[in-house]
Amino acid sequence: MNPSVKKEIMRYSMMLLGCFIYAIGFCLFMEPNNIVAGGITGLTLVFKEWLKDVPNVSNLSPAAWLAILNAPIIIISFFQEGFKFTINCLITILVLSGMTKLFETLRDSYNWIIDVDMLTACLFGGVLQGIAIGIYCKYKVSSGGTELIGRFLYEWTNKKVTIPLFNALSDAVIVIIGVVTFKNPANFLYAILVIFLVTKVSDAIIVGLNKSKMVYIITTKGEEVGHFLVHNSPRGVTLINGKGMYTDNEREVLLTVVKKTQINQLKEWVKALDSNAFVIVSDTTEVMGNGFKHLIDEDDK
């Protein structure tokens, strides 16, 4: 099969899976409990509440509002982002709206009401939506909404308003509107929990859970420490020549990356070989290459 065709099949398959998971989280946990946690989906609950007494509009479901609120964003996208990107984005929005309507119908028709407290609803809703958003990001799928508006503003303001900044501000405003609309100050705390879970879970989907530790060892015994680690550590070591700016003395810097379970053993070895060594340990979100996961091009996924 042609690699580009295989890539598109994978991307659209993951898009369907992401929409499926997002719709479950929204329809079974977020919507029944009126948890407004930002984004366009949060606004759908607000608009539904605002217009619940307006004839011919009160019967519109959040799925319908999801499509309606995204419509002007999609129109702008045609001029701003181009035809191909906008069509892909439109397909995702329509699928997500359709999935949302499907689960709303099944929930109401077969009484699929999961009777849980608000905290449990936040936990499940946040985790499910985080998985979905992680899939969107990992496979370069856009579902429109505030993220796309942030993209517009980033370009219109000559990169002065970043996408994360706008998303954070817009989510905060929508959450506050939700608190006022449903007259439930506790929703603010629930929304913070949902946003936290979505962020953490989506990050885990994007970069994976298998984080490693990057270690810099600054020592005067670079050769000795380096040779010991090469023969005893399961990971490679790189020697970098350095110089202390305060002392003006030559220093050797060893760089290595190890699994979290190996860091304590590494520190014990370094302490035994050079108790005066300066060791810097930091988290790494992704390591590719020998001994870790395969080095690949993200576009080839």
N, C-alpha and C positions, 0 to 999 in steps of 0.2 A: 504494500500500500504506500502511496505517495506520502512522505513525511509531513507535508503541509496539511494534507487531508486528514491524516491521523491526528495531528495536533488540533485541528478544528473540531473533530469528533470528540476528542477528550475534553476540550474546553466547553463545548456545548453540553456534554454529559455532566460535567461538574457544575455547570450553570443550573441545570435541571435539579441536581441534587441539592445545591445551595438554596434554590428557591423553595424546594420541598421542605427542607429543614427549617428555613426562616418562617415559612407559613405556619408550620406546626407550632413553633415557639410563640408566634404572634397570636394565632387564633385560639390556642388552648390555654395560654398562660397570661399574655400581656393584655389582650383586648377584654376578656371577661372580667379582669380586675382593674381596668382603666389605668394601667400603668403607662404613663407618658414618659418615655426615656429618650426623647429627642428624635431627630430625623423626620422624614416625611411620614413614616408609619405612625409616629407620635402625633403628628398634626392631623392624621386621618381621624383619630379618636376625638381630638378637639373639635374639628369641623362637624363631626357627627353629633356631638353634644350641643354645639352652638345652634345647629339647624334642625334639631329634633322635632320642633313644633312648626316647621315651615312646610306647607303642602307641596307635594311632588318632589321634595328634597329630603324629607325626614326618613324616607325608606332607602336612601342610598347607603350601601354598606361601606365599611372601610376599604374593601377591595376596589369598589368604584372610586372612592375618594383617592386612593393610591394612584389610579390611572389619571384622574382629573388633575390632581396637583402636579403630577409629573409632565402633563401635556405642554405647558409653556416652557418648561425646562428643555424638553426635547426639541421644540421649535427653535429655541436659541442655539441649541447644540448643532443643528444642521448648518448654521452659519458660522459657528465658532469652532467646532471640532471636526467638521467634515461628514460626508455621507456614510462612509463605512463604519466609523465609530458610533455614529448616532443610530444606525440601523441595528447594530449589535446591542446597543444600550436599550433601544425600543423593544427588541425581542425579549430581553431580560425583564423589563418592566411589565410587559404583557404576560409573560409566563408567571412572574411573581404575583401579579394581580389575579390571574386565573387560579393559581394554587391557593391563594388566600380565599378566593370565593369558594373553591371546592371544599376547603376545610371548614369555612363558615357554614356552608350548606349541610355538610355531614354532621357538624357539631349541633346545629339547630334541629336537624331532622331526626337524628338518632340520640339526641341528648348526650352528646359527648362532652359533658361538663366535668372537668377534673376539679373536685372540691378540695382545694388546698388553701392554706393561709397565704397572705401576701408575700411573706418572706420566701416560702417555697416556690411560689409563682415566679418571683424575681430570679431565684437561683436557676430554675429550669428554663425560663424564658431567656435569661442572659446567656446561659451556656449554649443553648440552641442557636440563638441569633449570632453569638460569637463564632460558632462553627461555620455558619453560613457565610458571614462576612469574611472569615479567614479563607474560605474556599473562593469567594469572589476575588479577593486580592491575590491569592496564590496563582489563580488561572486567568488573571487580567480581565475580569468581568465587571462591568459597571451597571448598577441598578438605578442610576440616576439620582434623584433626591438632592440632599444638601451637599453631598460630596461633589456632584457635578456643578452646582452653583459655586462652590469653593474653587473649582477649577477655572470657571469663568472669571471670578474676581481676581484670581492669581494672575491671569493674563491681562485683565483690564487695568489693574493697578500697577502694572510693570513689576510684578513679583513682590510687592510690598505687603500684601495680605496673603499669607500662606494658607494652603488647604487645611492643615491641621488646626491652625488658629481659627479660621472661619468655622470649621466643623465644631470646635469646642464652644465658640461663642453662640452659634446657632442652636446647638443642643441645649445650652444653658437657658437661652431665651424660651425655647419650646417647652422645656421642663417647667419653668416658672409659669408659663401660660397654662400648662396642664394643671399645676397646683391651684391656680386661681379658678380655672374652669370647673374643676371637680370639687373645689372647696375642701381639699385634702392636703394639708401641709406635709403629712407623712410621705406623700408621693415623692417629695423632693429627695428624701433619704432613700426610698426604694429605687428611684431613678439613678442615683449615684451608684448604688450597688449594681444595678443592671449594666450601666456604662462601664464600670470597673471590670465586671465579668466578661463583657463583650470584648473589651480591650485585651485582657489577659488571654482569653481563649483564642481570639483571632490571631494574636501574636504567636501563640503556640502552634497553630495550624500553619502559619506562614513560615516560621523559622524552625519549627520542630521543638520537641521537648528535650532532646539530647544535647544540652548545653555543655560546653567544655570550658577549661580554664587556660588562659594565656599567661605564661610566666616569663618575666624578665629577671635574670640573675646577674647582678653587677658584682664582679669579683676580681681580685688580683690573681686568682688561681684558675683562670679560664680554661687552660689546657687540661689541668687535673680534673676539675669538675666536669668539663665537657666530655672527656674520655670516659669517665665513670658513668655518666648518664647514657652515653652512646651504647655502652656494653651492658647496662643494667635497666635502663628505662625502656618501655615498649614504644616510646615515641622518639622522633628525631630531634636533633638539637642544632641550632644555627649559632655560630660565633660571630659577633659584631665587635669591631674595635671601637672603643669610645674614649672619652677624655673628661675627667672631672673638672668643671669650669671653676670651682672654688679652689681646689687643691692644685689644679693644673697637672694632675697625675694621670698617666695612662690607665685605662680600665678596660676590662674585657666584659662584654655583655653577651650572655647566653639567652637565646630565645627558644622556647619550646611550648607546645600546646599539649595538654593532657586531659584525660577524662576527669570528671569530678571525683571519682572514686580513687584516683591516683595522686591527687594533690598532696595529701598528708604524707605519703611515703616520699614524694619528691622533696618536700620541705625538710624531712628528717635527714635525707641524704646530703642536701646542701649544708645543713647545720653541722653535720659530722665532718664534711670536707673543708668548709670555710665558715666558721662561726661569725665572721665579720662581713659576710656577703650581704648585699642589699637586694631584697627579693620583692618584686612587684607582682601581684596576682590580680588578674581581672577576668570578668566574665566575657565569653565570646558567644554570640548568638548563632553563629554558623561556621563550621569548619569543613572544608572539602579537600580531599586529597588522600594520599596513602595513610591507611590506618583509621580513616574516618569515612564519611560517605563519598561517593564518586563525584568527581568534578564534572559538572554538566552546565550547559547553557540553559538558563531559565526559559528562554524562548523555545527550547526543544522539548519542553514538557508536553 
